[in-house]
């Protein structure tokens, strides 16, 4: 294994070692989600979720897209998806999150 590969692996495992980021990635492997959905799923403030999303986006494992006032995030790294499947099992179906009114959960009130 080349030195650069060790560095990349170290960075990836660092990203995955944070519980909130791991939970965000686990949620995103079920499908794209907006900030308010992730906020409701994690039970954390919007600013905290946004900080974790920034770290994940800068690491290149997620990307975002805008749709009106919503910003949706999705997992882009197949390796992360495989690692999550090995560590956490199959993703299963995504269910609406209590307290979230995003389009994914059936509401329309939140904005990303």
ZIPEPE-V413138 format. One line per field, one symbol per residue. psi: psi as a letter, one per 20 degrees, with the letter a starting at -180 (. if undefined). A space follows every 50 residues. Layout:
BEGIN
psi = ???
END
This chain:
BEGIN
psi = pqghhggggggghggiipgghghghgghiirqqrghghgghikqqghggh ghhgghghijirrqqqnciqoqqqpiohgggggggghiaqhaqpqqppip krhhiiajhqq.
END
